[in-house]
Amino acid sequence: VAPHARAASVWLDGIHRPLPSPNVLGIPLDPNSVEKGLLPTEDIERLAGAGLPDSPLADGDLSVGQVVRSCAGDAVFERLVDVLLGGVNAGRADDLSCEVMAPQLLAAARSPEGLLAALRSLHAQADPSAPVFNAHPSGMGHLVDTLVGRLGNRLRLHSPVTGLERNDAGWLVGTTGGVELADAVVLAVPAFVAADLLGPIQAEAAEHLAQVPYASVSLAAFAFQRNDLDVPGDQSGFLVPRDAGLFMTACSYAGSKWAHLGTGDRVLLRVSAGRNDDFRHAGMDDDTLQRALAGDLAVTLGVEAPPDAVRVSRWPRSLPQFAPGHADRMAAIDD
Ligand SMILES: Cc1cc2nc3c(=O)[nH]c(=O)nc-3n(C[C@H](O)[C@H](O)[C@H](O)COP(=O)(O)OP(=O)(O)OC[C@H]3O[C@@H](n4cnc5c(N)ncnc54)[C@H](O)[C@@H]3O)c2cc1C
């Protein structure tokens, strides 16, 4: 299914400010769509231009911040792009690889026409109704469950790999459930797990992998009575910049974003906490976490009534922070 509501806002200056539309990763493509107060006048005027860099961009990978600050200005980066891209990755877009996280921006910024002009022409050719992502109506876990069912007893569950060893017959894969012999091994695990497994076999590759930092996040799904809280049906939610003084980082209006979750009498929200440099959530038990998030919902959505139900989920070390040069470091491992 494709998202029903696509518009979103940013919690800036203590109010919900709509994300300009159209935008590419937060970069407004039409200066007239920028609501008053969102950006300084000179930055809005700059958006009407080509988006040529302040000075020639260096070769190779750059951070998203270097590219956007240079071509569209600091305010566009800090109040929009970092909130969006840094937000979904629970990191800082000043420290994220543009080549990996936003290759379309790097290519556009390097084009002779300039970042903004190139993005505008790409947008003009794109289908405006095409969704940027899709989901499964039964939840993404349905894909995993189906795959598990199809693989049957070829799959070993609940037996993490603890070590790898190569001998003449192939690979000896040590697991908590015993040793398996394999012709080949594909490591589809987090980088820090791959680093541990590869350490004894390929120390240099392991060292590169161990350097990929990960952010941890915690999420809470809230169900409120519609009498206690209503959210706009045409909005998918809002993002919260790191300097907003709140604990939460984002809120999805799940029932507005996804038509199949829009139950009649309840409003469903998915609220996030945690960034690469904000670990407060990790030290909180579920009750404390949900109280802290409910406090932020009172500030941002004005809901004072208690929720009907809350479900907390933890995602420790789940979001890799790909620093500039990441693709080169991974290519070096392949070599
Ligand atoms: C809260 C949250 C929301 C997200 N939302 C989106 C979204 O809306 N859209 C989107 O595109 N992406 C989203 N992502 C990112 C997305 O989940 C990841 O990009 C994706 O899951 C990465 O897939 P992967 O297979 O590389 O790694 P993973 O999904 O992390 O899979 C790695 C697997 O390795 C297993 N493993 C670990 N150690 C071992 C071991 N020793 N032996 C055997 N197995 C092991 C783990 O159990 C896990 O199943 C989100 C991530 C988070 C945390």
The ligand as a Gaussian input file, in Angstrom:
#p B3LYP/6-31G(d) Opt

LIG

0 1
 C       12.762000       2.270000      13.909000
 C       13.219000       2.068000      12.497000
 C       12.413000       2.471000      11.453000
 C       12.823000       2.281000      10.141000
 N       11.985000       2.680000       9.139000
 C       12.342000       2.457000       7.866000
 C       11.468000       2.806000       6.792000
 O       10.376000       3.323000       7.010000
 N       11.878000       2.559000       5.530000
 C       13.084000       1.964000       5.270000
 O       13.408000       1.730000       4.107000
 N       13.927000       1.635000       6.257000
 C       13.587000       1.858000       7.537000
 N       14.445000       1.508000       8.544000
 C       15.751000       0.951000       8.184000
 C       15.649000      -0.535000       7.852000
 O       15.055000      -1.225000       8.925000
 C       17.061000      -1.083000       7.609000
 O       17.667000      -0.341000       6.582000
 C       17.013000      -2.535000       7.196000
 O       16.370000      -3.318000       8.155000
 C       18.434000      -3.051000       7.008000
 O       18.341000      -4.380000       6.586000
 P       19.522000      -5.374000       6.775000
 O       19.034000      -6.710000       6.297000
 O       20.755000      -4.809000       6.170000
 O       19.826000      -5.411000       8.341000
 P       18.900000      -5.841000       9.544000
 O       17.457000      -5.653000       9.218000
 O       19.468000      -5.160000      10.740000
 O       19.148000      -7.387000       9.650000
 C       20.310000      -7.925000      10.237000
 C       19.926000      -9.286000      10.777000
 O       21.088000      -9.926000      11.296000
 C       20.685000     -10.686000      12.411000
 N       21.874000     -10.991000      13.229000
 C       22.553000     -10.173000      14.065000
 N       23.592000     -10.832000      14.626000
 C       23.571000     -12.081000      14.120000
 C       24.399000     -13.235000      14.313000
 N       25.463000     -13.221000      15.120000
 N       24.075000     -14.358000      13.642000
 C       23.011000     -14.396000      12.795000
 N       22.196000     -13.335000      12.575000
 C       22.480000     -12.199000      13.230000
 C       19.692000      -9.789000      13.128000
 O       18.878000     -10.556000      13.985000
 C       18.922000      -9.224000      11.944000
 O       17.820000     -10.021000      11.619000
 C       14.072000       1.686000       9.865000
 C       14.885000       1.275000      10.925000
 C       14.468000       1.464000      12.225000
 C       15.357000       1.005000      13.356000

